[in-house]
């Protein structure tokens, strides 16, 4: 495996070797900075709330089914604003997308994008 990448800055004719480890650390930093700290805290809280909701009902939170998500947003609609529910769906989706692949290399699909969830959210918005 290569331990460095040849990088040639546009404003210079000099090539510079950048160690792979440095690039990995910089990439991690960029990923961390993709969302504001307040957004990361909100998503973490949303995931914790959803996980607790599932645990009380003996439902799997990861991977969650679209049926579980429909029940969850229906319950949330009793007391939360649509924007809050939508943010919680984003948090659930991101946790599913970030989950490691299974033994066959298959990644989890987000249950939040199913037609059942989308239609339920349309109804919640209308009501």
N, C-alpha and C positions, 0 to 999 in steps of 0.2 A: 504494500500500500504506500502511496506517495505521502510523504510527511509535510510537503510544502507545495504551494502553488506559485507559479511565476506570475507576478502581477506587474503590468507596465502602466504606470500612471500616464494619463493623457498629456499632462503638462511637463512630462520629463521623458527623456530618452533612456533613462536608467531603469533597468528591470530590478524588481525587488522580490525576494522569496519571502512569502508569508507562511509561517508554519500552520499546518492544518489545525492544530490544537487552538491556536489563536483565532482562526476563522470560526471554529466551532463555538468558542466562547463569545465571539462577536455576534454570531447568529442567534445564540441563546439570549443575548442582551436585546437584540432587535425584537425577538418574539415577546420577551417580557414587556417591552415598551409599546407593543401593538395596542394595548388597552391601558387606559388610565387606571391608577391604583383603585380609585373609587368604583370603577366598573368591575375590576377583578374581585373586589370585596362583595359587591352586589351579586355577581354571578356565584361566588362561593356560598353566600347566604341563601341564594335561590336554590342551589343544588342541595344544600343541607336541609332546607325546608321540604323539598320534594322527596328526598331520601327518607326523611322522618315520616312524611305523609304515607309513603309506600310501606314503610316498616310497620306502622300501626295497622295497616290493612293487609299485611302479609303478601304484598305485591313486590315484584322485583323492580328495582330502580335502574339497574344496569345489567343486562339490557332491559329497557322498559318496552312494553308493547304499545302500539298505537291505542289499544283499548284502555290501557292504564292512563295514558296521556289524556284521552277524552274524559275519563272519569275525574282526573285531576283538575283539568281546566273547568269542568262543570262545577266541581266543588269550589274552586277558587273564585268563580264568577259570583258566588254568593256574597263575597266580602271584599274582593280586590278589584281594582280598576283594570280596564282592558290593557293599558300600557304596562302595568305590573305583570299581568299574566303573560303578555307577549315577551317581556324581558326574561321571565322565568322559562319560557319555552326556548329562548335563545341559549340560556345557560344549560338546559337539559340537552339540547342539540349539540352544543360544544363539548360537553363531557362525553357524549356518545362518539362524536367524531375523533376525540383525542384518545379514546380507549385503545389499548394495544390490540393488534390483530389476533385472531384466534389461531389455533394450531395449524390451520390451513392457509394462513396469511390473509384471511378475509377480515376486513374492517367492519365495524358496526355501522349500520345505517341509522340515521336519526329517525326515531318514531314520530318526531314532531312534524314532519313534512307529509305525513300520510293524508289522503283525501278526507278521512274521517276527522282528523284533528283540524284540518283547514276548514271543513264545513262547520264543525262545532264552533270554531272561533268566529266564523262569519255570523252564526246565530247569536253568539254572545255579544258581538259588536252591535248587532241590530237591536237586541233587547236592551 
